[in-house]
Amino acid sequence: MKQNEIIVIIPTLNNDNTIQAVVNDVLKHNYKVIVIDDGYTNPVKNILTPNDNLTIIRHDINLGKGEAILSGAREAKKLGYDYFVSIDGDGQHLASEIEKIIVNCNEKDQIIIGARDFDIENVPNGSKFGRWFSNFWATWDTEQEIKDSLSGFRLYPTSILDLDIKTSRFDWEMEVLVKHSWKGRTIKEVIVDCYYPTPEERVSHFKKFWDTAAIVMVHIRLLPLKTFLKKRYK
């Protein structure tokens, strides 16, 4: 896969202090960008400097990270792209690492996860446990080994638009992996460098209890249907 065959999608909510730097980083590496403003208090168009390689899509109300990614996927498909890379707007993901992901795409309709190295500074112990817990169930449901199921740094094919996904927030990122795998499509991981901000810098909309519970509910809901739905999807 070549660089000009993908576009970068950034779903974001109230990352006022970081979103311009994130966009600049992506543009500096010669990727086109779609920013999804998922209900910013101050619309992101008022924050970002206009650029010919930047498209902004706004949700007037917050619809959730999953819906933001889907809005970006629809725009990417309309622009003629078969693949896109999603990164977060908090500055954790580095545009320099995108190349590692796209050069490792060697199957049609493959999802590639940019797996983070958690042996770095400023990673809360709760995040490490949450990742382990989520990875266990992701591997169980997809029957593919997944070591960073919570990473938002991913290469997606626009074929995910055809999946019947019921969730719309952080739990969407889990359900898309499961439904994608049930279509007989592969998931691959590539180790990437990232920046984990200090607690003072961090702007996270992940609610540890409620969003973790929602992810658990994805597995509880899908597990009894696993055999039946896999057959239907195929």
N, C-alpha and C positions, 0 to 999 in steps of 0.2 A: 504494500500500500504506500502511495506517495503522499507527501504533505498536503498537496492541493486537492486531495480526494476526501479530506475531512474538514469539518467546521467545528469550532469550539462553542459549547453552550454553557452559560454560567447562570444557574438559578440563584437568586439572591433576595434577601429580605433584610433591610436596615443595616447593611454592612457599609454604612456611610464612610467610615474611616479607611476602608481597605479596597473598595470595589474599583476605584480608578486605577490604583496600582496593579490590581489583578488584571484588568483589561489591558493596561499598558504593557504588562509582561507578555500577554498572549499576542498582542499586535506586534510587539518587538520581534517575536519569533515567526512572524509572517503567516499567522493564521487569521482567518476571518472569524468574527465573534458574534454570537447572539446572546444578549443579556436578557434574562427573564426577570422583570421586576414583579415579584409576587406580593404586591400590596404594600410597597414602601410607604411609610408615613410621609416622607418627602419624595415624590416620584424620582426615580433614578435618572431620568432624563435631565433633571436639574443639577445632577452631580457630575455626570460623565461629559467629557469633552467630545463633541461630534467627530465622527471619523467615517470615511467612505466604506471601511471594512467592518463597521460596527452597526448591528441592528438591535433595536430595543423593542421588546414586547412587554406590555404592561397588563397585569391583572389588577383590576381596580380594588379587589378584595383578596385577602390571602387564601389561596386554594390549596397550598401544600407543595412540598418539594416535588413530589411525583407528578402532579399536574403541571408544574413549571417545566419539568424536563420534557413532558409530552408536548407542551406548547412549542418548545424549542425543536423537538423532533419533527413536528409537522412543518415548521418553517424550513428546517434543513432539507426535508424531503421535497418541499415546494421549490427550493433553490437548486435541486438536482443532486443532492448528496445522498449516498447510501449509508454513510457512517458519520457519527459525530462523537466528540469527546466531551464529557461533562466534567467540570471542575467547580469547586465551591468558591464563594465570593469572599471568604474570610482570610485569604492569603496563605492558607495551609499548602495548597498545591502549586507546583512550580511548572511554568510553561515549558521550561527546558527539558522536563521529563516526558512530555507528550511523545516525542520521537521514539522513546523506548517502548511505548505502548503500540504505536501504529506499525512499527517495523516487525512486531511479533504477531501481527494478525495474519494468519496463514490458512484460515478456513472461512468459507462463506457464512455470513450471519453469526459471527463469533462475538461474544462479549469478552472484553479483556478488562480485568480489574487492576488498577494501580495499587498494589499491596504496600502498605506503609511499614517502615521499620519502627517498631515501637520501643526499641532500645535507644531512645534519644531523650533529650531533656524536655521537661514540661509536660510529659504524658501522664495524666492522672491514673492512679491505680484502678479506679472505677472504669476507665475507658478500656484498660487491658482486660479486665474481667468481662466487661460487656462484649468485647470483641470475641473472646474465647467462647462465651455462651452462644452468641449469634452464629459463630462459625460451625459449632457442633450441629446445630439444627439446619443450617444452610447445606452442609455436606450431606446430612441425612436425607433431606428432601430432594436435593438435586442429583444425588449419587455421583457428585463430582467433588474433588477435594478443593475446599475454599478456606483460605487462611485470613482473609480480610473482607468479610462480607459487608462490613459497615463503611467501607471506603466509598467516598463520593466521586473519586477520580476514576472514570471508566470510559472505555470505548464501547459505544452501542451501535448496532445496526439499526437503521430506521424500520426494519421489520418488526421491532418491538411494538410498533403501532398496531399490529394485527393481534396482539395478545389480549386475552380477556382478563384484565386486571381490575380488581375491585377496590383497591386501596388508592390513596392519593397523597399521603404525607411521607414521613420517613420510612414507614412500613412498605411503601411502594418499592423501594430499592431492594427489599428482600423478595417480595412477590414476583418482581420482574425476573429475578434470577431463577426462581423455581419454575415459573411458567415457560420461560425461555428453554430451560433444560428439558421440560416435558415435551417440547416440540422436537426433541432429538438434536438440539443445537448445543455447541460447546461453550464452556466458560473457562477462561485461562487467566492466570495471574502473572504479573510482572512486578518485581520489586522496584519501587521508586523512592527517591529521596523526597522528603517533604519538610515543611517548617511547622512546628507545633507551637502556637503562640503561648505566651505566659497567661496565667489566669486574668491578669489585669487587661491584657490585650484582647482576650478571646470574646467573640460575640457568637454565641451558639443558641440556636432555637430548638435544639434537641432537649426535650424534657425527659430526664433520665428515667423516671418511673413510668410515666404515661406512654412515652414513645417506645420504651423497651417492652412494656406490656402489649402495645399494639403489634410489635414485631413477633412476640410470642404467640399472639392470637392468629397471626398469619399461618404459623405452623400448625396450631391446634385445629384451625379451620380446614387446612389443606390435607393434613395427614390422613384422615379417614377416606378422603377422595383420591388419594395418590394413584392407586392402581387404575381406577376407572378413568380419571381425567387424563392420565398419561396415554391410555389407549385412544381416547377421544381426540386428544391433540395430535396424535400421530395419524 
